Amino acid sequence: MDDNQESKSASVFFIFSGVILFLFTIFLIYSGYFDIGLVSDDYLNFAGAQNSTLGQKFTSSIPYINYLHFRPIYYISINFGIWINQALNMPPDNFVIFRIENLIYFYLFVFLVSYLFYKFTENTWYSLALLMICLIYPNNLNDICWTVGKNDILCGILLFASLITTYNYSLNHSKKYLYLTGIFFSLALMTKETSIILPVVTIILFYAAFNREKLSYIKNLIFLEFFLLIIYFLYRVYMLGVQPAEVVTKFQKPGLFTSAGVIFKAVISLIVPFDYLSIQEYLKNYNLVFTIYAILLFIYLVAVIFIFIRTYKFKYLFLLTLILLVTVSPNLIAGYFRPQLILIPFSFFSFLLLLFAMKMSINVKFYLTGLVLIMILWCKISFNLIQDWRTAYETSQSVTESLLKLNLDPGKRNIILGLPSRFQQAVISDYIMGPYNYKKFGNFKITESITDLILTGSLDNTSLGSEISLAKLSDNEYEILTTGPTQYFMILDELGSKYKDKDIYVRLSQKNNFNKPTMLRVRVTGNDADVYVYSRDTYTKILDNTLKESSDN
């Protein structure tokens, strides 16, 4: 391609990228995206950022935040967003600046993904297709609806910026690009732990695109990335005192079964834009959108796998599998996965898949038609997803407003059971003390503590607004039941079906058709706590007179 053609092609790419992002913004306005405020642990992240020094951010000593999370750049970005919000004198209940901020970062991310593809291939239309795929895939939109998702977006921006400068370095070995890659990677490591994948991902992408030709050109840069990775691990272990075994056991029960579950969930999140419980529910009870999507996806997957087998491109299948395993490897260490974490693995996997599609001789019309049909469904699912997040935010506001009317005793431990926590993929009122303190005191600081021990989840609007049934069994023992068809209980930050401390004992039981508990037994075992049960914007206080705990438990 000569200079004039290259310039024209680049202009087309930039112009159409801008048009696509503009049209998507209109879609977001129509879907109600800008009506979504802060939810769940957004408030705790903001409080942690606002009430910590720069030194605390770089030593994982941030209030209210797990010390295993070393993410100083992310928390500095929160400070920056709050500063902008205050500089513009936004009302305390208006969070549109944070929605705009996440969206700008998201647009930059998807643009960098497609721009790297364009740099690799100089193919305008495949690059634009990749931009649209990453932009529209519903699971990716969780990261703009949930403010905490900025963490993944920022990490992704820095990873792809590193890859772009790596590509530039491969062309002329300029030290400028070597240093820039090192800077971007270092910043990524200080944004989220997912960034540790970069050296291996770089090798896979450059090998897939250029075979071994360019790998020899960037070997010094690869060594630099591994060197920075070693420094990162040494800093975390010897300076911050984080032990590898502690990271592995903190959030999971280690073992092959846990790892297999993480990989399985990652694959599901990669291709099916629904939360795991909804998938189970829709497999048993008919849902039109899910059924149409499942049929289209099955046909498309069979066709894609068939073309790989027919053309004997087993190496491509191996590299696709490898890139997925590498990009979810940090979650194998953490021991969990959810759809909100798929943004970075999805982008790398889609990048590689389109790269192989461009290299192979395929029936473009057939695959393009299938992709267009799937993307039309993605738009419908994305619209529903954004509506769910807006509903979650409105529910969170209502829950917090009703809680403020209780006049809780700050001198006692206040335990709340039954707060809504999940609405399909959307989160609602986890860590209720965050929004409670913000609304009561007008700042991002935790002054009064609240324990939201048992939460509820729902898969439909009816269940979200359903009553929680409360029955007294004895002076200090109660039975609590969900009444919504897809309503269920969950314990916050705990594994298993039981929880016990000096104030309370709870046990979950009676599973529904997607294996979630719908019955809760509660026993108040101390005099130092007030226990409340939430149901439809009302709070019922459980009497705190105590009986001796029976020996059968």
DRENLO-886116 format. One line per field, with one value per residue (C-alpha): residue number from 0; x, y, z. Coordinates in steps of 0.2 Angstrom, whole numbers. Layout:
# residues N
num	NUM  ... .
u	X  ... .
v	Y  ... .
w	Z  ... .
//
This chain:
# residues 553
num	0  1  2  3  4  5  6  7  8  9  10  11  12  13  14  15  16  17  18  19  20  21  22  23  24  25  26  27  28  29  30  31  32  33  34  35  36  37  38  39  40  41  42  43  44  45  46  47  48  49  50  51  52  53  54  55  56  57  58  59  60  61  62  63  64  65  66  67  68  69  70  71  72  73  74  75  76  77  78  79  80  81  82  83  84  85  86  87  88  89  90  91  92  93  94  95  96  97  98  99  100  101  102  103  104  105  106  107  108  109  110  111  112  113  114  115  116  117  118  119  120  121  122  123  124  125  126  127  128  129  130  131  132  133  134  135  136  137  138  139  140  141  142  143  144  145  146  147  148  149  150  151  152  153  154  155  156  157  158  159  160  161  162  163  164  165  166  167  168  169  170  171  172  173  174  175  176  177  178  179  180  181  182  183  184  185  186  187  188  189  190  191  192  193  194  195  196  197  198  199  200  201  202  203  204  205  206  207  208  209  210  211  212  213  214  215  216  217  218  219  220  221  222  223  224  225  226  227  228  229  230  231  232  233  234  235  236  237  238  239  240  241  242  243  244  245  246  247  248  249  250  251  252  253  254  255  256  257  258  259  260  261  262  263  264  265  266  267  268  269  270  271  272  273  274  275  276  277  278  279  280  281  282  283  284  285  286  287  288  289  290  291  292  293  294  295  296  297  298  299  300  301  302  303  304  305  306  307  308  309  310  311  312  313  314  315  316  317  318  319  320  321  322  323  324  325  326  327  328  329  330  331  332  333  334  335  336  337  338  339  340  341  342  343  344  345  346  347  348  349  350  351  352  353  354  355  356  357  358  359  360  361  362  363  364  365  366  367  368  369  370  371  372  373  374  375  376  377  378  379  380  381  382  383  384  385  386  387  388  389  390  391  392  393  394  395  396  397  398  399  400  401  402  403  404  405  406  407  408  409  410  411  412  413  414  415  416  417  418  419  420  421  422  423  424  425  426  427  428  429  430  431  432  433  434  435  436  437  438  439  440  441  442  443  444  445  446  447  448  449  450  451  452  453  454  455  456  457  458  459  460  461  462  463  464  465  466  467  468  469  470  471  472  473  474  475  476  477  478  479  480  481  482  483  484  485  486  487  488  489  490  491  492  493  494  495  496  497  498  499  500  501  502  503  504  505  506  507  508  509  510  511  512  513  514  515  516  517  518  519  520  521  522  523  524  525  526  527  528  529  530  531  532  533  534  535  536  537  538  539  540  541  542  543  544  545  546  547  548  549  550  551  552 .
u	0  8  7  -8  -18  -12  -17  -34  -37  -32  -44  -58  -54  -54  -70  -80  -74  -81  -97  -99  -95  -107  -122  -118  -119  -137  -141  -135  -145  -161  -157  -156  -138  -135  -148  -137  -128  -117  -122  -115  -97  -94  -96  -83  -71  -74  -73  -56  -49  -54  -48  -31  -14  -4  8  -7  -12  5  6  -11  -16  -33  -47  -62  -52  -45  -26  -23  -28  -13  -22  -15  -18  -36  -39  -30  -42  -56  -49  -48  -66  -72  -62  -70  -87  -84  -76  -92  -103  -113  -128  -124  -137  -131  -118  -118  -100  -94  -105  -97  -80  -82  -89  -74  -62  -72  -72  -54  -52  -62  -53  -36  -41  -47  -32  -20  -29  -27  -9  -6  -17  -20  -38  -50  -66  -60  -54  -71  -79  -68  -73  -91  -90  -80  -92  -109  -106  -117  -106  -93  -106  -106  -90  -98  -114  -105  -92  -80  -78  -67  -53  -54  -56  -41  -31  -36  -31  -14  -12  -17  -6  9  5  4  21  28  22  30  46  46  47  62  69  67  71  56  44  54  53  34  30  39  29  12  15  21  5  -5  3  -2  -20  -26  -18  -25  -10  2  -3  5  22  14  0  12  21  5  -2  15  17  -1  1  19  25  42  48  44  47  66  64  55  65  73  56  49  64  60  42  47  60  46  35  48  50  31  30  46  38  21  29  44  38  19  21  8  11  7  -2  -13  -19  -24  -34  -42  -56  -58  -55  -40  -41  -44  -63  -62  -50  -61  -76  -67  -63  -80  -88  -76  -80  -99  -96  -86  -100  -117  -121  -132  -128  -126  -142  -152  -145  -150  -167  -169  -164  -179  -191  -193  -187  -188  -173  -162  -169  -166  -148  -144  -149  -140  -124  -125  -126  -112  -100  -102  -98  -83  -76  -80  -70  -55  -56  -59  -44  -33  -30  -28  -14  -27  -38  -24  -19  -37  -38  -21  -25  -41  -32  -19  -31  -41  -26  -27  -44  -38  -27  -41  -53  -69  -76  -91  -98  -91  -73  -74  -69  -51  -51  -66  -56  -40  -50  -60  -44  -36  -52  -54  -36  -37  -53  -44  -30  -41  -51  -69  -86  -87  -105  -111  -101  -105  -123  -122  -112  -124  -139  -130  -125  -143  -148  -133  -141  -157  -149  -138  -153  -161  -145  -144  -162  -157  -143  -155  -168  -154  -149  -166  -169  -153  -159  -175  -167  -155  -169  -180  -165  -161  -178  -174  -163  -151  -142  -124  -118  -124  -120  -134  -136  -148  -155  -164  -157  -158  -140  -142  -154  -148  -130  -133  -128  -138  -135  -120  -111  -126  -115  -107  -123  -130  -116  -115  -133  -133  -117  -114  -97  -87  -83  -89  -94  -107  -105  -119  -118  -128  -126  -139  -144  -156  -155  -168  -170  -185  -194  -208  -196  -186  -201  -207  -210  -199  -209  -204  -211  -206  -201  -196  -190  -174  -176  -185  -188  -187  -193  -192  -209  -204  -202  -184  -179  -165  -154  -135  -122  -110  -92  -94  -93  -106  -123  -120  -113  -110  -103  -106  -122  -131  -132  -139  -142  -148  -158  -172  -165  -175  -174  -157  -150  -150  -158  -175  -176  -166  -166  -160  -155  -150  -136  -131  -137  -125  -134  -150  -156  -167  -176  -179  -195  -201  -194  -199  -187  -194  -183  -180  -182  -165  -169  -157  -159  -145  -140  -145  -132  -138  -130 .
v	0  17  32  40  24  21  39  37  20  28  42  31  21  36  44  28  24  42  39  22  29  44  32  21  36  40  22  24  40  31  16  27  24  42  40  27  32  24  7  -7  -5  10  21  11  13  31  32  23  34  50  45  38  47  44  33  23  20  13  2  -6  2  10  11  -1  -9  -27  -25  -39  -26  -16  -3  14  21  16  25  40  40  40  56  64  60  66  82  85  82  95  108  107  110  95  91  77  65  68  55  59  64  47  39  51  47  28  30  41  28  14  22  25  6  -1  12  6  -12  -9  3  -11  -22  -9  -7  -26  -29  -12  -18  -5  -15  -29  -16  -8  -24  -28  -11  -14  -31  -25  -10  -19  -36  -34  -41  -28  -14  -19  -10  7  4  -1  13  1  -7  8  -3  -15  -2  8  -8  -13  4  3  -15  -11  5  -6  -17  -2  5  -13  -14  3  -3  -18  -7  4  -1  17  18  30  15  4  16  20  1  0  15  9  -9  -2  9  -6  -16  -3  -2  -21  -38  -43  -34  -48  -57  -44  -52  -69  -60  -50  -66  -75  -60  -56  -75  -76  -61  -62  -80  -79  -65  -50  -59  -58  -39  -37  -49  -35  -27  -44  -46  -29  -34  -49  -39  -27  -41  -48  -31  -30  -47  -44  -27  -35  -50  -41  -23  -26  -42  -52  -70  -80  -94  -80  -74  -91  -95  -79  -80  -98  -116  -121  -136  -142  -141  -123  -119  -129  -119  -103  -108  -114  -98  -88  -97  -95  -76  -75  -81  -80  -62  -67  -70  -88  -90  -83  -95  -109  -102  -100  -117  -123  -110  -103  -86  -79  -69  -82  -96  -86  -81  -99  -106  -93  -95  -114  -113  -100  -109  -125  -116  -107  -124  -132  -120  -122  -141  -141  -130  -139  -124  -133  -121  -107  -116  -120  -101  -96  -108  -102  -83  -87  -97  -84  -69  -78  -84  -71  -76  -94  -88  -78  -92  -84  -77  -67  -59  -41  -48  -53  -36  -39  -58  -55  -41  -52  -67  -57  -49  -66  -73  -59  -60  -78  -75  -62  -74  -89  -91  -91  -87  -69  -66  -81  -77  -58  -62  -73  -60  -46  -56  -60  -42  -36  -47  -40  -23  -29  -38  -23  -12  -24  -24  -5  -5  -18  -7  8  -2  -8  10  16  1  6  24  18  5  19  32  20  15  33  35  21  32  17  17  21  14  -4  -16  -15  -30  -30  -46  -47  -31  -33  -37  -44  -41  -52  -45  -29  -26  -16  -13  -23  -14  -3  8  16  25  26  37  47  52  55  65  71  65  49  43  29  36  23  5  -7  -25  -31  -50  -58  -52  -56  -59  -59  -63  -53  -37  -46  -55  -39  -31  -47  -48  -56  -67  -67  -79  -80  -98  -93  -79  -77  -88  -84  -91  -80  -85  -77  -76  -71  -84  -81  -73  -81  -78  -76  -72  -58  -62  -79  -97  -110  -109  -105  -90  -87  -74  -68  -59  -70  -87  -89  -105  -105  -120  -125  -123  -117  -124  -115  -121  -105  -105  -98  -101  -92  -98  -84  -85  -69  -75  -59  -42  -30  -30  -24  -35  -29  -38  -29  -31  -19  -3  -7  -14  -25  -26  -43  -43  -46  -56  -71  -90  -102  -109  -127  -140  -148  -133 .
w	0  -5  6  -2  -1  17  22  14  22  39  36  33  48  59  52  53  70  76  67  76  93  90  85  100  111  104  108  126  128  122  134  149  152  159  172  181  197  210  216  228  232  221  237  247  232  232  251  251  237  246  263  259  256  240  251  257  239  234  250  249  265  258  271  267  253  253  256  242  229  223  212  216  198  199  215  209  194  207  215  198  194  211  208  191  198  212  201  190  206  202  214  227  219  201  196  177  177  182  168  156  163  161  144  138  144  136  119  121  125  110  99  104  102  84  80  85  73  60  63  62  46  37  34  38  38  49  61  61  64  79  86  84  92  107  108  107  116  131  145  141  145  163  165  160  170  186  190  198  180  176  184  170  156  162  163  146  139  146  140  122  122  127  112  100  106  105  87  83  92  80  65  70  87  93  112  113  110  122  136  132  133  149  156  150  157  174  175  170  184  196  189  191  193  176  168  172  156  145  141  136  127  117  112  106  96  87  84  77  66  60  64  72  61  72  88  86  83  100  111  121  124  130  142  149  152  161  171  176  181  192  201  203  212  223  228  232  242  251  252  254  263  252  252  236  246  254  237  231  247  251  238  234  239  229  217  200  202  206  191  179  186  182  165  161  167  157  141  145  148  132  120  130  136  151  169  174  185  171  159  170  172  153  150  160  157  139  135  117  116  124  113  97  102  108  91  81  92  90  71  70  82  72  56  63  71  54  44  55  54  35  32  45  55  71  76  75  87  99  99  102  117  123  123  132  146  147  149  162  172  185  189  191  204  212  210  203  187  183  167  172  171  153  144  142  138  126  117  115  109  97  90  87  79  67  63  58  49  38  35  30  14  20  14  20  16  26  42  40  39  55  64  59  66  82  84  82  96  106  104  111  125  129  130  142  152  154  159  172  179  179  189  201  204  207  219  228  230  237  249  256  258  268  279  283  291  304  314  318  334  330  347  342  329  315  305  290  282  265  256  237  230  212  198  184  180  189  207  219  238  243  257  261  273  258  251  269  275  259  260  278  280  262  259  254  272  283  299  304  301  295  292  277  281  271  254  240  222  208  190  185  190  200  211  214  222  231  249  261  273  292  305  323  329  347  357  347  332  315  298  283  266  249  239  222  208  205  222  232  247  247  261  257  256  264  256  262  269  287  296  315  326  344  339  326  318  301  290  272  265  253  236  221  203  199  216  226  244  247  266  280  298  310  328  338  350  358  366  357  340  332  318  304  290  274  263  250  258  276  290  303  319  326  345  353  369  369  372  374  358  355  353  337  327 .
//
